[in-house]
Amino acid sequence: MNVRRATIVEDLAQALAQAFHAARLYPAAHPERARREKALRDTWKQFSLENAGVAIDCVQGRVHADGGAPLRPGGPGFADFAKHALEAGMTIFRLEASTEEDAVVELVRTLALGQQPDAAPAQKSEAPVDTGPLHLFQPPDTSSNVFSTAAIAISSGQAAIPSPPPSVATVTGAIEKPTRSAEEERGTLRRVWEGIRERRSFDRAALAGVIRSLARRPGDGVMEPVALLWSEDLEWTLEHHALNAAHIVFLSARATGLRASAIEDIVASALLADIGMTLVPERLRHSRELLRPAEFRLVRRHPVDGARILFATQGVPDIAGVVAYQHHQRVSGRGYPHSSRQQRPVPAAQLVQVADLYAALRTPRPFRPAVGEREARAMIRKTRGEQVAAEIVDLMLDEALPRGCCRDGLH
């Protein structure tokens, strides 16, 4: 295979992978999804002008253009695309040069839903079919009970987090309103916290809006880094941190194949986990110096205070109170507010804990600069089996966030 042909094949493989991940991660009207699907149309148009067709071998993870040698594309994106296509029952599929550009995009969309296409992609004489978007947090239509089993596993701690089941829809969604700004997200979150803390009133609809907005935030962790919020204004540090940790929890929980309603409860738990910190004086939260023992004891009360508030508020998911209490406890029995080797934190609390640590390391604090991506990942790896279960660390770093995080420079 000559260099030009190899480059075109590699470009096609990457365009397929990026459009596939966009269909899984972004709503139908999201501009990033539209950009990637347009790139796939353009790449396929160029490829079909110079090649008779192409076969995608999902078993071997290779692309075989007619008249050339098989090529194994580099990077994790195409391998993940091939894996999911294989789970949908597509061992090898072929695209003819006469295939319509929109039909190639439609094929990728169908595979992103964990479904096998009903027929071969439409040729250029046929019009593409638009199946329409799925709504965010709408549970997929499946007779399997694997979703409810997974929800029990991560909520109760009775089982390990399972791998994504084959041939099921992933959580995606349709934008019905413009994406909220970071200022709207943090303002809404603060109002939800205040309602719970001051009136024991939980605005679930408002928090669900924040979760939907998180799901549309830039960066999918797989094809590109997750964009973390950050501001030099210390007033918003707590809200930004909660939003960053919850975004990481969302991506990690989604990678397990959980039912969407279970994901929503887990992400809500991440957003509410540090509500007890709102009772800690700001001078301690924003201190640039080492806290004295009495001050540190006051900070370490926030899991107890948060759990009491959440359990006393009607409508808050029960798992949120458990996560608030346990998200600083370690599987080794250490941590706070209560150390015990007999009572391990539930998997949801462990996931929130490791996401909390990752988000904290990757953003500046009053007493230190942000930790670099490579160093942060190495530090997270050291928590495997001691602070949180090894499979939860691996889930977050390897499945949900192989590309890591970056700050978006919000001010």
N, C-alpha and C positions, 0 to 999 in steps of 0.2 A: 504494500500500500504506500503510495507516494505521500510526501509531506502534506500537500494541499488536501488530498482526500482524507488523510487521517485527521487533519484539523477540522474539516467540515463534519466528519463523523463525531469527533469529540464535542464540537459545538452543539450538535443535535442532541447528543446524550445529556449534556448539561442543561440545555433548554428544556428537555423533557422532565428532568429531575426538578428544576426550579419551578416549572409550571405545576408539577405534581404537588410539591410541598406548599406552593401558594394556595392550591385548591383545598389542601388539608387545613391550612393555618389561617387563611384570610377569608372574610365574607365575600360574596359574589361581587359586590360593588366597590370593594377596596381598591384604591389606586395601585397598590403594589401588586395585587393579583392581576389586574388589568395589564400592567406593564410586563409582567412575566409571560402572560399568555400571548401578548402581542409579540414578544421576543421569540416565542415558540413558533408562531405563525410565520414570522419573517425567516427564521432559521430553516423551517421545513420547506418554505418556498424556494430558498436558495439550494437546499439539499436536493429537492426533487428535480430541479433543473439539470443537475449534473449526475444524478444517479437513478437507476431503474427502480430501486426499492431498498428496503432495509429490514432485517430480522433482529428482534430483540430477544436475546436468550436470558430469561430471568433466573434460570437455574445456575448458569455460569457467570451471570453478571456481565455479559458481553454484548457488543453491537456488531452485526455483520452486514456491511453494505454490499450489495451485489457487485461482483467483480473484484472484491478486495478481501484481505485477510480479516478475521475477527479481531476486534479491538476491545480491550477492557478499560473503560474510562476511569480516570483518576478521580480522587476526592470521594467523600462519604455520601454525597447527595445522590449519585446514580445508584450506588449499591443499595441505599435505602429504598429508592424507587423500585428497583428490581425485586427486592425482598417483599414489598407490599403487593406488587403485581403478582408475584408467585403465590402469596397468601390468598389472593382473589381468584386463584385457579389458572392464571396465565403463565404457563411454563415457557412458551415461545410464541410471540405474535409478530405479525408481519405488516409493514406499511408499504403499499405500492406508491410509486411516483405519482400516480394519478389521484391519490387520496387528497381530498379537500383539506385546506389548512384548518378550517374550523372543526372538521371532523377529528383531526388529530388532537386538538384542544379538548373536544368532547370526550374522547377516549381517555385522556389523562384525568379529566374531572370524574369520570365514572370509576376509574381505578382508585382515585383518592377517597371515594366513598366506600372502598373495600368491596366493590362489586365487579363481577366479570361482565364485560360488554355483551349485549344480546346478539350482536352481529358484527361483521367486519366493518371497519370505519367506512363512512360514505365516500364514494369517489367524487371527482370534481364536478360531475354532472348533477349531483344530488345536493339538496340543501341540508345543512346541519340541523340537528334536533337539540333544543334547549330544554333540559329537564328541570331547570329552575334551582334556586338555592335551598339549603336547609336552614332552619332557624336556630340561632344560638341557644344552647341549653335545652333543646328538644331531644328527648331520649330517642335513640335509633330504634327503628321498627325491627325487632328480632325476637324470635321465639326462644332463643337461648337464655338461660339464667346466669350466664357467666358475668353479666354486669352486676347483678345483685350480689353475687358471690364476692366479686371484687370489692364492692362497696362495703360489705361486712368486714372484709379482710383489712382494709385500710382504716376503717372507723373503729373497730373493736380490738384490733391487734390479735385476732384469733388465727390469722394466717399471713403468710408472706404476700407481698404485692405480686400479682400474677403478671405474666407477659401479655401483650395485647392479643386478644383472640383473633383468629383469621376471619376474613370476609365480613367485617362489621364496619358501620359508618363511624368515622371519627368526629369529634366535636368541631363543628365549623359554624358558620352563621351568615346571616344577611344583614347588612347595614340598613336600618330603617331611618336612622338619624345620623347627622355628621358625628364623627369621632369626637369624644369629649377631649378638652384640653387637659393638661396636667393640673392646671389651676382649678378646673371644675372637679376633677377627681379628688384632689386633696381637700378641697372645700366641702364636698359632699361627705367624704369620709369623716372629716372633723365633726360635721353636724350629726352624723350617725353615732359617733362616739359620745357626743354631748347628750344626745337623746337617751342613750342607754345609761350613761353615768348619772345624769341629773334627774331623769324622770322615769327610768326603767322602761323606756318606750323604744321599741326596735322598729326602724323604718326599713323593712326587708326590701321593698321595691327600690329604694334609693341605693342600698348596698348592691342589689342585683344589677343596677345600672352601672355602678363602678366596676363590677366584675365583667360585664359585657364590654366595657371600655378597655379593661386590661387585656381582654382577649384580642383586641384589635391594635394593641400597642406595637410599635416597630420592633422588628427582630423576632425571628422564630427559634433562635438557638441552634438550629440545624444548618440552615443555609447562610445565616448571617448572625452576628452577635445580638444578644438582647440589649436593648437600650435602657439603661437605668436612669431614673430621675435623680437629680442632684441640684442643690442650690446653695449659694453662699449665705442665704438668709436662714439662720439657725432656727427661726420660728417654725419652719416647716420640716425640720429634720425627721421628726417622728412619723409624720404622715408619709413623707417620701419613702422612708425605710419600709413602712408597712406595705405600701403599694409595690415597691420593688420585690420584697419577699413574696408577696401574694402572686405577682406575675410569674416568678420562678416556680412557685407551687402549682400554679395553673398549668404551665407547660409540662411539669413533671407528672402531675396527676393525669393529664390527658394522655401521656405516653403509656399509661398502664391499661388503657381501654376501659376505664370506669364509665358507668352510666353518668350522663351529664348532670343529673340532679345531685349525685354524690360528689362530683367535681365541684359543683357550686357550693355545697356545704363545706367542703375542705378549704376552698379558696376564701369563703366567708370567715372560716376559723382563722386563717392566716391574717386576714385584715383586722380581726378583733383580738388577736392573741396578745397584743401589747396595750390593750385598753387600760390595764392597771398602771402603766407608765404615765398616764395622764394625771395620776394622783401624786406623782413624784415632782417636787419643786423643779422648775426650769433651771435654776442655778446648778442643780446637781446633774440634770440631763445634759447640760451644755458645758459642764466644767472642763477646763483644759488641764486640770491638775488631778493627781491621784486622789481618789476619795478616801476620807478617813473611815475607819471601821464602822462607826455609827452611821455614817452616810451610806456606806455600801450596804449595810443591813436594811436600810430604808429602801434602796433600789431593789434589793432582792425580795422585797415583799410584793412586787408587782404581779407575779403569777397568782398568788393567793387572792389579792385584791381583785384582779381581773376576773378570776374564776367565780368569785362570790357575786360580782356584779352581773356577769353573764347568766349564771344559773338563776339569778333572781329576776331576770327579764324575760317576760313571756314572748314566745316566738323565735327566740334565738336558738339555732340548732344545738342540741345537747352536746354534740361533739366539740362545739366551739369552747364551752366551758372546760372540757377535758383538755383540749389543746392549750388553752391559756394557762392551766395549772401545770401541765407537763412539759411545755416546750423548752424548759431549761434543765430537765432531768435527763440523765444519760443511761444508756442501756447497761453500763458497767455498774450502776447503782449510785454513782456520784451525781453531783449537780444540786440544784435547789428548785423549789423550797423544801423538798423532802427527799432524803437519800434512802434508797432501798434497793437491794439486789433482788428482792422478791417481786417487786412491782416495776415492770419495764414500761416505759412510755409507749403509748399506742403508736402504730406506724404513722398516722396522720400528724401526731405531735413531733415525731422524729423528722418527717419531711419538712414541716414548718421550721424546726430547729436548724436543719442544715441549710435551708433556703435563707433563713434569717442570718446565719453566719456568713454565707456567701455574699449576700447583698451588702452586709456591713463591711466586709473586707474590701469590696470593690468600689466603695464610695468613701470620700473623705469624712473624717470626724474632727471635732474641735481639737483633739489632742494628737492627731496623726494624719498623714496623707493617705490616699487610697493605696491599697496593696495591688500590685500588678497581677494580671490574669494568670500567668504561669505560677507565680508564688501562691496566689490564692487557691488555685486548684490543688497544688501540692499540700497546702495546709488542710484543705477539706479532705483529701485522701487520708490524712493521718487520723481522722476521726472515725474511720471505718472500724466497726466492731467495738469501739470504746465509748464513743459519744452517741453514735447512731448506728443502726444495722448496716452492714456492708452493702446489701442489695439496694438500700435507699440512696446511699451515696452514689453508687454506680448508676442507678436510675437517673438521678439528676445530672451528673456530669457526662455520662456516656450516651444516654438515650435522649434526654431532653435538651441538654446544653453542650453538645460537642464543640460548638463554636464560641461558647462562653458569653461574656457580658462586656459592655462598654458603657461609659457615661454619655448621656446625650447633651451635656453642657447646658441644662436648663438653668436659667437665672431668674 
